[in-house]
Amino acid sequence: MSLSKVTRNYQITIPSGIRRALHIKVGSLVDFVMDKKQVILKPKVVVDDNQSWFWSQEWQAAEKEADRAKKNKDFVSFGSVEEMKKHFEK
């Protein structure tokens, strides 16, 4: 259990262990959600609309697959665009 006192202006300090676990740093955004008689604190990241595609489930799944392939050296490398085109025309 972590206890924190409400100070003037209704401010609280998030205990260090919780900050570390949730990767909350100075300037981080957090969301407060009411659930019955408790408050849930959720770290939030703001993403510009023109970058939101990158964070879709589908794109993130493809990123993980690419990372796996790179780690396992399960990919083909090309010296030029022409080499790549020839490879895929076969």
C-alpha positions in Angstrom: 0.0 0.0 0.0 1.3 3.4 -0.9 -0.1 6.4 1.0 0.1 10.0 -0.2 -1.3 13.2 1.5 -3.5 15.7 -0.4 -1.8 19.0 -0.1 -3.1 22.6 -0.7 -4.6 23.0 -4.2 -5.6 19.3 -3.9 -2.2 18.0 -5.2 -0.8 14.6 -4.4 2.6 13.0 -4.9 2.6 9.7 -6.8 4.9 7.3 -4.8 8.2 6.6 -6.6 7.6 2.8 -7.0 4.3 3.5 -8.8 5.9 6.2 -11.0 8.7 3.8 -12.0 6.3 0.9 -12.6 4.1 3.1 -14.8 7.0 5.0 -16.4 5.6 8.4 -15.2 8.0 11.2 -15.5 7.8 15.0 -15.0 5.6 16.3 -17.8 3.8 12.9 -18.3 0.0 13.0 -18.8 -2.3 10.9 -16.7 -6.0 10.2 -16.9 -8.2 9.8 -13.8 -11.0 7.3 -14.2 -13.8 6.9 -11.6 -14.9 3.3 -11.0 -17.6 3.1 -8.3 -15.8 4.6 -5.2 -12.3 4.4 -6.4 -10.1 6.4 -8.8 -7.9 4.7 -11.4 -4.8 6.5 -12.6 -3.8 5.7 -16.2 -0.7 7.1 -18.0 -1.6 8.6 -21.3 0.4 9.4 -24.5 -0.9 12.0 -26.9 -0.3 11.1 -30.6 -0.9 13.5 -33.5 -3.7 12.3 -35.8 -1.2 12.1 -38.7 0.8 9.5 -36.7 -2.1 7.4 -35.3 -1.8 4.8 -38.1 1.5 3.7 -36.6 -0.1 2.8 -33.3 -3.0 0.7 -34.8 -3.1 -2.9 -33.7 -2.4 -4.1 -37.2 0.6 -1.9 -37.7 2.1 -2.8 -34.3 1.6 -6.5 -35.1 3.6 -6.0 -38.3 6.3 -4.1 -36.4 6.7 -7.0 -34.0 6.9 -9.5 -36.9 9.6 -7.3 -38.5 11.5 -7.1 -35.3 11.3 -10.9 -34.9 12.5 -11.4 -38.5 15.4 -9.0 -38.0 16.4 -10.7 -34.7 16.3 -14.2 -36.4 18.0 -12.9 -39.6 14.9 -14.2 -41.5 14.8 -11.6 -44.2 16.3 -10.8 -47.6 18.5 -7.8 -48.1 19.0 -5.9 -51.4 21.7 -3.6 -52.7 19.4 -1.6 -54.8 15.7 -1.1 -55.7 16.4 -2.8 -59.0 17.7 -6.0 -57.2 14.5 -6.0 -55.1 12.3 -5.6 -58.2 14.1 -8.6 -59.9 13.7 -10.7 -56.8 9.9 -10.2 -56.6 9.4 -10.6 -60.4 10.5 -14.2 -60.2 
